[in-house]
Amino acid sequence: MTNLYPLIFHGKYKYKIWGGRKLFSHLGKDFSPQRRCGESWEVSGLPLDDSVVKNGPLAGTALSDLLRVYQEILIGKSLYTRFGNHFPLLVKFIDAEDDLSIQVHPDDALAGAKHDSPGKTEMWYVIQADPGATLIAGFSQPVDAAQCRERFATGRVHDILTRQAVAAGDVFFLPAGRVHAIGKGILIAEIQQASDVTYRIHDYDRVDADGSRRLLDTDDAIAALDFGFHQDCRIRYKKILNAPARLVHCEHFTANVLACSETVMRNYPFDSFVIHVCVHGSYTIDYGQGCLDVRLGDCVLVPAAIQSVVLETISGFKILECYVA
């Protein structure tokens, strides 16, 4: 059995009607022959979108196959007991050249009952935003199901939503059930539960390649929505150097941001894999048995068996550190 090491995967490039060119221009993702691309799935164990290893002796191996072989060595003993052969997180980059649909994701109970899937709680980290870019996160006032249904039907849904201006470095936490939409001009890194269940509420009367309007999921959305009043879903965090700052800690994942101007050691004493999402600069991971060069746009899966790494840098870097603990 090959010893595990930090893994980088081939991206899975997703055409979206609202996608643009920033995954290439800002992150160097080559999604040709597509002219535009909305999403790059970087770490995924979902059956139809299984990530494939890009580096080292395990190149060409699917994440799901790695999990079946390495089990707790890859993701941790407690997580393997909890999730079995289902990798629990999905990491992607999203480029919104146009507004995404207004949508909501179900929680574990609803997604499990209707789709045999986990729910979808997620976090957004804004990598780049055009001047004036905004997004939607949460209701701007207390509402109920009847009010939402009437607003959805008449197209007046924007009247009850919170729209916020964004800039690079902003972070938003979207628990399952919270209404949301990424606005045009925003490039983000998304950390989420391993689910692809979305209920579309409003889509600006857009049509697909066949000229048909994209379907809305009003009844499912009403069942999934958290009608609570959430005026500001932005995460406030300390912007410190050479030490991690906590962004999110919930039952589904924990995420830190680590901005470094010098070489640092990172210890991971918990029973979980760690994913690095490089959102700025470059560095080298020294994991004791070898080294791996990492650049902007790379996502690295550090197996649970590797509990200490040295991150060496010359130019500086910023990463998101994601794990389940």
Secondary structure, DSSP 8 states (H G I E B T S, - for coil): ------EEB--EEE--TT-BSHHHHTT----TT-S-BSEEEEE---GGG--BB-SSTTTT-BHHHHHHHHTHHHH-HHHHHHHTTS--EEEEEEEESS---EEE---HHHHHHHHSS----EEEEEEEE-TT-EEEEEESS---HHHHHHHHHHT-GGGGEEEEE--TT-EEEE-TT--EE--TTEEEEEEEES----EEEE-TT-B-TTS-B----HHHHHHH---SB-S--B------SSSEEEEEE-SS-EEEEEEESS-EEEE--SSS-EEEEEEEEEEEEE-SS-EEEEETT-EEEE-TT--EEEEE-SS-EEEEEEE--
